[in-house]
Amino acid sequence: MIVLSPALAPRRLAGWAEAPSPRGSRGRVLVLDGLTGSGKSSLAAEVLRRAPGARLLAVEEHVPGWDGLAEGVRRCGDALTELDAGRPRCLVTWDWEAGAPGAPREVGPLAGGCLVLEGCGALAAAARPIPHLEVLRVLVTAPTALRLARIAARDDYDWDVEAWQAQEREASRTWRAAANGRRPGWAPDVVVREG
């Protein structure tokens, strides 16, 4: 496992995202996961700025409401399975303002390109056999006090942070159990550690 600082991570990860896919691979998937407020969305934005050929799939866009993280993770995981087979996948989005399903979104085959899968539960979504995709799994971490300060500064609405974090912990059990058992390759390859 490689540990990177938040200052070095964008350049290194963008370099990986822009590199050609290996022969026989359908494309690359850069998986960015971490607890809420850890900095994964900011990291994804910076990677995408530096690697303009990469596409974003944000887990939170597919989570059906505040209690639906597991469903959003499942949807994104199913999309990876289809991409691994070289097929597109149509995903239902979630309109957070309306509190209702949003417009469908098609995620097309990667055709050798890179998809950045970002969000809480992204590692769980990628904890499955996807042998035709080259996957780099990244866990973004930050101290609790910093994460909570970021949440307070970022969100101008009230929400149950503890309930969400409980869902995050549950989602992480999927890849942690797999990494500790029969699928050690599903553990993070890189940790971006702040503080």
C-alpha positions as CSV (number, residue, x, y, z in Angstrom):
1,M,0.0,0.0,0.0
2,I,1.2,3.5,-0.9
3,V,0.5,6.5,1.4
4,L,0.3,9.9,-0.3
5,S,-0.2,13.4,1.1
6,P,-3.1,15.4,-0.3
7,A,-0.6,17.7,-1.9
8,L,1.0,14.9,-4.0
9,A,-2.1,12.7,-4.6
10,P,-3.7,14.7,-7.5
11,R,-0.7,14.7,-9.7
12,R,0.1,11.0,-9.1
13,L,-3.5,9.8,-9.5
14,A,-4.1,11.9,-12.6
15,G,-0.9,10.4,-14.1
16,W,-2.4,7.0,-13.5
17,A,-5.8,8.0,-14.9
18,E,-4.2,9.4,-18.1
19,A,-1.9,6.4,-18.8
20,P,-2.9,4.1,-21.5
21,S,-4.9,1.0,-20.4
22,P,-2.9,-2.2,-20.5
23,R,-3.4,-4.5,-23.4
24,G,-6.6,-6.6,-22.9
25,S,-8.1,-4.1,-20.5
26,R,-11.4,-2.4,-21.3
27,G,-10.3,0.6,-19.3
28,R,-9.3,2.0,-15.9
29,V,-11.3,2.7,-12.8
30,L,-9.9,5.1,-10.2
31,V,-11.9,4.4,-7.0
32,L,-11.9,7.2,-4.4
33,D,-13.6,6.4,-1.1
34,G,-13.5,7.9,2.4
35,L,-15.7,9.1,5.1
36,T,-17.8,12.2,4.6
37,G,-15.6,15.3,4.8
38,S,-12.4,13.4,4.1
39,G,-11.7,15.4,0.9
40,K,-12.5,12.7,-1.7
41,S,-14.7,15.0,-3.8
42,S,-12.1,17.8,-3.9
43,L,-9.4,15.2,-4.8
44,A,-11.7,13.8,-7.6
45,A,-12.2,17.4,-8.9
46,E,-8.5,18.0,-9.0
47,V,-7.7,14.7,-10.7
48,L,-10.4,15.4,-13.3
49,R,-8.9,18.8,-13.9
50,R,-5.5,17.3,-14.5
51,A,-6.8,14.3,-16.4
52,P,-9.5,15.8,-18.7
53,G,-10.0,12.5,-20.6
54,A,-11.3,10.8,-17.4
55,R,-15.1,10.6,-16.6
56,L,-16.7,10.9,-13.2
57,L,-19.3,8.6,-11.6
58,A,-20.2,10.0,-8.2
59,V,-21.8,7.4,-5.9
60,E,-23.9,10.1,-4.1
61,E,-25.7,10.9,-7.4
62,H,-27.2,7.4,-7.3
63,V,-28.1,7.1,-3.6
64,P,-31.9,7.2,-3.2
65,G,-32.1,9.5,-0.1
66,W,-30.4,9.8,3.2
67,D,-31.0,6.1,4.1
68,G,-30.1,4.7,0.8
69,L,-26.3,4.5,0.7
70,A,-26.3,0.7,0.3
71,E,-28.6,0.9,-2.8
72,G,-26.4,3.6,-4.4
73,V,-23.3,1.4,-3.8
74,R,-25.1,-1.6,-5.4
75,R,-26.1,0.5,-8.4
76,C,-22.6,1.7,-9.0
77,G,-21.2,-1.8,-8.5
78,D,-23.6,-3.1,-11.1
79,A,-22.4,-0.4,-13.4
80,L,-18.8,-1.6,-13.0
81,T,-19.9,-5.2,-13.8
82,E,-21.5,-4.0,-17.0
83,L,-18.4,-1.9,-17.9
84,D,-16.2,-4.9,-17.2
85,A,-18.3,-6.8,-19.8
86,G,-17.9,-3.9,-22.3
87,R,-21.6,-2.9,-22.0
88,P,-23.2,0.5,-21.0
89,R,-25.3,0.8,-17.9
90,C,-28.2,3.1,-17.3
91,L,-28.4,4.3,-13.7
92,V,-31.2,6.0,-11.9
93,T,-30.0,9.3,-10.4
94,W,-31.3,10.9,-7.2
95,D,-32.6,14.6,-7.1
96,W,-31.5,15.6,-3.6
97,E,-33.5,18.9,-3.7
98,A,-36.7,17.2,-4.8
99,G,-36.1,14.1,-2.7
100,A,-37.1,12.0,-5.6
101,P,-35.6,10.0,-8.5
102,G,-33.9,12.1,-11.1
103,A,-33.0,11.7,-14.7
104,P,-31.5,8.4,-15.8
105,R,-27.8,8.5,-16.7
106,E,-26.0,6.2,-19.0
107,V,-22.5,5.2,-18.3
108,G,-21.0,4.1,-21.5
109,P,-18.2,1.5,-22.1
110,L,-14.8,2.9,-21.2
111,A,-13.1,1.9,-24.5
112,G,-9.7,2.1,-22.9
113,G,-10.5,5.3,-21.0
114,C,-10.7,6.1,-17.3
115,L,-13.7,6.3,-15.0
116,V,-13.3,8.0,-11.6
117,L,-15.7,6.4,-9.2
118,E,-15.9,8.8,-6.2
119,G,-17.9,8.7,-3.1
120,C,-18.8,7.1,0.2
121,G,-19.0,3.4,-0.5
122,A,-17.0,3.5,-3.8
123,L,-14.6,0.8,-2.5
124,A,-17.6,-1.4,-1.6
125,A,-19.0,-0.9,-5.1
126,A,-15.6,-2.1,-6.6
127,A,-15.4,-5.1,-4.2
128,R,-16.3,-7.6,-7.0
129,P,-14.7,-9.5,-9.8
130,I,-14.0,-7.0,-12.6
131,P,-11.1,-8.6,-14.3
132,H,-11.3,-6.7,-17.6
133,L,-10.9,-3.3,-15.8
134,E,-7.6,-2.0,-14.3
135,V,-8.6,-0.7,-10.9
136,L,-6.7,1.6,-8.5
137,R,-8.4,1.7,-5.1
138,V,-7.8,4.8,-3.0
139,L,-8.9,5.5,0.5
140,V,-9.0,9.2,1.5
141,T,-8.6,9.8,5.3
142,A,-8.6,12.9,7.5
143,P,-8.9,13.4,11.3
144,T,-12.4,13.5,12.6
145,A,-12.2,17.1,13.8
146,L,-11.2,18.2,10.3
147,R,-13.9,16.2,8.6
148,L,-16.6,17.6,10.9
149,A,-15.3,21.1,10.3
150,R,-15.4,20.6,6.6
151,I,-19.0,19.3,6.8
152,A,-20.1,22.3,8.8
153,A,-18.4,24.7,6.4
154,R,-19.7,22.9,3.3
155,D,-23.4,22.1,4.1
156,D,-25.9,24.8,4.8
157,Y,-28.6,22.4,5.7
158,D,-29.2,20.0,8.6
159,W,-28.7,16.3,8.2
160,D,-27.9,13.4,10.5
161,V,-24.2,13.0,10.1
162,E,-24.1,10.1,12.6
163,A,-26.7,8.1,10.7
164,W,-24.8,8.7,7.4
165,Q,-21.5,7.7,9.0
166,A,-23.2,4.5,10.3
167,Q,-24.1,3.6,6.6
168,E,-20.5,4.4,5.6
169,R,-19.1,2.0,8.2
170,E,-21.6,-0.7,7.0
171,A,-20.5,-0.2,3.4
172,S,-16.8,-0.4,4.3
173,R,-17.4,-3.8,5.9
174,T,-18.0,-5.2,2.4
175,W,-14.5,-4.4,1.1
176,R,-12.8,-4.8,4.5
177,A,-14.2,-8.3,4.9
178,A,-13.2,-9.2,1.3
179,A,-9.7,-7.7,1.7
180,N,-9.2,-9.7,4.9
181,G,-10.5,-12.9,3.4
182,R,-10.4,-14.4,0.0
183,R,-10.0,-11.2,-2.0
184,P,-7.0,-9.2,-0.6
185,G,-6.8,-7.3,-4.0
186,W,-10.0,-5.4,-3.0
187,A,-8.2,-3.5,-0.2
188,P,-7.0,0.1,-1.0
189,D,-3.8,0.3,-3.1
190,V,-3.3,3.9,-2.0
191,V,-4.2,5.8,1.1
192,V,-4.3,9.6,0.9
193,R,-3.8,10.7,4.5
194,E,-4.3,14.2,5.8
195,G,-3.1,15.0,9.3
